[in-house]
Amino acid sequence: MTQATDHNTDAVENGDVVTIDNYMDKPVVLDVEHVDKWFKLPTEQATGLKQAFINWTKGIKGFKKQQVLKDVTFQVHQGEFFGIVGRNGGGKSTLLKIISQIYYPNRGSVNVTGKLVPFIELGVGFNPELTGRENVYLNGALLGFTPEEVDAMYDDIVEFAELGEFMDQKLKNYSSGMQVRLAFSVAIKAQGDILVLDEVLAVGDEAFQRKCDDYFTKVRQDPTKTVILVTHDMSAIKRYCTRAMFIKDGEVAAIGDRETVSESYTLANLEAIDQENEEKARKALEAGHEEYPNGLNERCPLLRTYGVSPLMLTSADTFRFAVEYQFDETDDFYLAIALHDVRRGGITFDTGARNPQMHMTKPGHHTVYFEMPLDLFNNGEFRLITSLRTPTPGDGKMTDAVAVALDDNACTFAIRDPRNSNYALINNRALYIKPISEEEAEDAAAEQKAARKETADTAADANTVFESGQA
């Protein structure tokens, strides 16, 4: 287990808000000690007394033990916004259900001080045959509210959910997004000292998420409220959390400062993707021409991209990678490389379908090495997409280039630099945007105006010559 120690204090005006520097001064409200959890998964079942006896003599129990959590120990203090991250199947949701007393540990203990309210399965208890209004009262009762208390908060719930005109329609006619918005709007009314959230920050559309963001920002500033958040969104961890914990294969892999834990989680993801790509490449090489990875065919049986730099880099670094490919006939191939922004979405740039520097003319098995300076980029996770393309019969325009080989999950890397923003893609370290004087602005405008006039005059002269020739 890694104990992260780097301090990352929050810039807050309210001195009562819990930060990474003062959380130890607050009382412990959640104490998890040496928790183990396993489930019994059925295997071979006896179909009769004879088979049961044979299984017993062979030591076959009819199930195998699947351990989900292993010796998990941590504490959460009052007022903390504590994040839990981990890959799918790592044990995060099981841990939350143990904390919420939905499951019980096979070993260890969980001690909670105060009232705990879980937001684990939004909408549990909703009845699709009832109206939205009726479901508000039903869900309110499940949360412990009296009808009079629901009456008092009903208008606020409807306003937050933005479902006023739909409240008298049956829930089964709601979209999934509308149902989640209604469930979330009811759930946040629950009065508790400890809120347990399992991936509920991503509910609704962008406008509704902004309202949720405002709500959790207020909760974060309340020193009496403690929040435990499970999420895959590292920006949410950095925006809200005082500390975080990384669960890997059921064990605590890192706990402490949110930045360091976020880096540990990101690096583990990158390593897992890298291993998957290595395994995919190994199987492709073993398969020969019988199976073609990445949508390949007999014209190009191999295309593999892998990093030769560390997976975690800063903006001062250069990312180096290699592309291994094979084609068995003389052809007009171009290698195209694109960079996909994993977190923000979209293609950041690409080399083009017919870049002369990427023209691959020699058949056979080759490896080409590349480097890419990272000084332009802010923090994020990025994935390379590589393809081998050839023009279609015809005029051979770039738009006609067809991919005969595609590796759309080639290799992934991350940029983590304390100088960088976590939001915008491109940084301004090279001063692309910089202040200038009024005189400089006027001179530049005059130069642009003169250049446009010169271009227009040249075009007019060329048109006159053309018309004279036609005459």
Residue pairs with C-beta under 8 A, 6 or more apart in sequence:
1 251
1 252
1 253
1 254
1 255
2 246
2 253
2 254
2 255
2 256
2 260
2 264
3 254
3 255
3 256
4 254
4 255
4 256
4 257
4 259
4 260
4 261
4 264
5 256
5 257
5 260
6 256
6 257
6 259
6 260
7 20
7 21
7 257
8 20
8 257
8 258
8 259
9 19
9 20
9 21
10 17
10 19
10 20
10 242
12 19
12 221
14 221
14 223
16 79
16 223
17 79
17 220
17 221
17 223
18 26
18 77
18 78
18 79
18 80
18 81
18 223
18 242
19 242
20 242
20 243
20 256
20 257
20 258
23 77
23 79
23 80
23 242
23 243
24 77
26 77
26 78
26 79
26 80
26 223
27 77
27 78
27 113
28 75
28 76
28 77
28 78
28 113
29 76
29 77
29 78
29 112
29 113
29 114
29 193
29 194
29 226
30 75
30 76
30 99
30 110
30 111
30 112
30 113
30 194
30 226
30 228
31 75
31 109
31 110
31 111
32 72
32 73
32 74
32 75
32 95
32 99
32 108
32 109
32 110
33 73
33 108
33 109
33 110
33 111
34 71
34 72
34 73
34 107
34 108
34 109
35 69
35 71
35 72
35 73
35 95
35 98
35 105
35 107
35 108
35 109
35 110
36 67
36 69
36 70
36 71
36 72
36 105
36 106
36 107
36 108
37 67
37 68
37 69
37 91
37 94
37 95
37 98
37 103
37 105
37 106
37 250
38 65
38 66
38 67
38 68
38 69
38 106
39 65
39 66
39 68
40 63
40 64
40 65
40 66
41 63
41 64
41 65
41 66
42 62
42 63
43 60
43 61
43 62
43 63
43 64
44 55
44 60
44 62
45 62
46 52
46 54
46 55
46 62
54 60
55 61
55 62
67 250
68 91
68 94
68 250
69 91
69 94
69 95
69 98
69 105
69 250
69 251
70 249
70 250
70 251
71 108
71 251
72 91
72 95
72 108
72 247
72 250
72 251
72 252
73 108
73 252
74 245
74 252
74 255
76 82
76 194
76 226
76 228
77 226
78 114
78 193
78 223
78 224
78 226
79 222
79 223
79 224
79 225
79 226
80 226
80 227
80 242
80 243
81 219
81 220
81 226
81 227
81 229
81 240
81 241
81 242
82 226
82 227
82 228
82 229
82 241
82 242
82 243
82 244
82 245
83 229
83 230
83 231
83 236
83 237
83 240
83 241
83 243
83 244
83 245
83 258
83 261
84 92
84 95
84 96
84 228
84 229
84 230
84 231
84 244
84 245
84 247
85 92
85 230
85 231
85 232
85 234
85 237
85 244
85 245
85 246
85 247
85 261
85 262
85 265
86 92
86 246
86 247
86 248
86 265
87 248
87 268
87 269
87 272
90 247
90 248
90 249
90 250
91 247
91 249
91 250
92 198
92 230
92 247
93 120
93 198
93 230
94 103
95 247
96 118
96 120
96 196
96 198
96 228
96 230
97 103
97 120
98 104
98 105
98 110
99 110
99 112
99 116
99 118
99 196
99 228
100 116
100 118
100 120
100 196
101 110
102 118
102 120
112 194
113 193
114 192
114 193
114 194
114 226
115 191
115 192
115 193
115 194
116 192
116 193
116 194
116 196
117 143
117 187
117 190
117 191
117 192
117 194
117 195
117 196
118 196
118 198
119 184
119 187
119 195
119 196
119 197
119 198
119 200
120 196
120 198
121 198
122 180
122 183
122 184
122 187
122 200
122 203
123 179
123 180
123 182
123 183
125 138
125 139
125 142
126 135
126 138
126 139
126 171
126 179
126 182
126 183
127 134
127 135
127 138
127 171
128 170
128 171
128 172
129 170
129 171
129 172
130 138
130 170
130 171
131 167
131 168
131 169
131 170
131 171
132 163
132 166
132 167
132 168
132 169
132 171
132 174
132 182
133 154
133 167
133 168
135 171
135 182
136 150
136 154
136 157
136 158
136 167
136 182
136 186
137 147
137 150
139 183
139 186
139 187
140 147
140 149
140 150
140 153
140 186
140 189
141 147
141 150
143 186
143 187
143 189
143 190
144 190
145 153
145 189
153 189
156 189
157 182
157 185
157 186
157 189
158 164
158 167
158 185
160 185
160 188
160 211
161 178
161 181
161 182
161 184
161 185
162 181
162 208
163 178
163 181
163 182
166 174
166 178
171 179
171 182
174 182
177 203
177 204
177 205
180 203
180 204
181 203
181 204
181 208
184 200
184 203
184 204
184 212
187 200
188 215
193 224
193 225
193 226
194 225
194 226
194 227
194 228
195 219
195 225
195 226
195 227
195 228
196 228
197 227
197 228
197 229
197 230
197 231
198 230
199 230
199 231
199 232
200 212
201 209
201 212
201 213
201 216
201 229
201 231
201 233
201 236
202 209
202 233
203 209
203 212
204 212
216 227
216 240
217 240
219 225
219 227
220 227
220 240
227 240
229 236
229 237
229 240
229 241
231 237
234 262
234 265
234 266
234 343
235 343
235 422
235 423
237 244
237 258
237 261
237 262
238 258
238 259
238 262
238 422
241 258
242 258
243 255
243 256
243 257
243 258
243 261
244 255
244 256
244 257
244 258
244 261
244 262
245 252
245 254
245 255
245 261
246 252
246 253
246 254
246 255
246 261
246 264
246 265
246 268
247 253
248 268
253 264
253 268
254 260
254 261
254 264
254 265
255 261
263 312
263 416
266 312
266 381
266 414
266 416
267 311
267 312
267 414
269 381
269 412
270 311
270 312
270 381
270 412
270 413
270 414
271 311
273 409
273 411
273 412
274 306
274 307
274 311
274 411
274 412
277 304
277 305
277 306
277 409
277 410
277 411
278 306
280 293
281 293
281 304
281 306
283 291
283 293
284 291
284 292
284 293
284 294
284 302
284 304
285 302
287 293
288 301
289 298
289 301
292 298
292 301
293 302
293 303
293 407
294 303
294 405
294 406
294 407
294 408
295 403
295 405
295 406
296 302
296 303
296 404
296 405
296 406
297 404
298 328
299 327
299 328
299 329
299 331
299 404
300 325
300 326
300 327
300 333
300 388
300 404
300 405
301 326
301 327
301 328
302 324
302 325
302 326
302 365
303 323
303 324
303 325
303 326
303 386
303 387
303 388
303 405
303 406
303 407
304 323
304 324
304 325
304 407
304 410
305 321
305 322
305 323
305 324
305 384
305 386
305 407
305 410
305 411
306 321
306 322
306 324
306 410
306 411
307 319
307 320
307 321
307 411
307 413
308 320
308 321
308 322
308 369
309 317
309 318
309 319
309 320
309 321
309 413
310 317
310 413
311 412
311 413
311 414
312 413
312 414
312 416
313 319
313 374
313 413
313 414
313 415
313 416
314 374
314 415
314 416
314 417
315 374
315 375
315 376
315 377
315 378
315 415
315 417
315 419
315 420
315 427
315 429
316 374
316 375
316 417
317 374
318 371
318 372
318 373
318 374
319 371
319 372
319 374
319 413
320 369
320 370
320 371
320 372
321 369
321 370
321 371
321 372
321 384
321 410
321 411
322 367
322 368
322 369
322 370
323 335
323 337
323 367
323 368
323 370
323 386
323 410
324 365
324 366
324 367
325 335
325 360
325 365
325 366
325 367
325 368
325 388
325 405
326 364
326 365
326 366
327 333
327 360
327 363
327 364
327 388
328 363
328 364
329 363
330 361
330 363
331 363
331 390
332 359
332 361
332 390
332 391
333 359
333 360
333 361
333 388
333 389
333 390
333 404
334 353
334 354
334 355
334 358
334 359
334 360
334 388
334 389
334 390
334 401
335 351
335 358
335 360
335 368
335 386
335 387
335 388
335 389
336 350
336 351
336 352
336 353
336 355
336 358
336 386
336 387
336 388
336 389
336 401
336 403
337 350
337 351
337 358
337 370
337 384
337 385
337 386
338 347
338 348
338 349
338 350
338 351
338 384
338 385
338 386
339 347
339 348
339 349
339 350
339 372
339 382
339 383
339 384
339 385
340 346
340 347
340 348
340 382
340 383
340 384
340 385
341 347
341 348
341 380
341 381
341 382
341 425
342 380
342 381
342 382
342 383
342 412
343 380
343 381
344 380
344 425
347 385
348 382
348 425
351 357
351 358
352 358
352 398
353 389
353 398
353 399
353 401
354 389
354 391
354 398
354 401
360 366
360 368
360 388
374 415
375 429
375 430
376 426
376 427
376 430
377 415
377 420
377 425
377 426
377 427
378 415
378 417
378 420
378 421
378 422
378 423
378 424
378 425
378 426
378 427
379 414
379 415
379 416
379 417
379 420
379 421
379 422
380 414
380 415
380 422
380 425
381 412
381 413
381 414
382 412
382 413
382 414
382 415
383 409
383 410
383 411
383 412
384 410
384 411
384 412
385 406
385 407
385 408
385 409
385 410
386 406
386 407
386 410
387 403
387 405
387 406
387 407
388 403
388 404
388 405
389 401
389 402
389 403
389 404
390 401
390 402
390 404
391 397
391 400
391 401
391 402
392 400
392 401
392 402
394 400
419 427
419 429
420 427
421 427
426 432
436 444
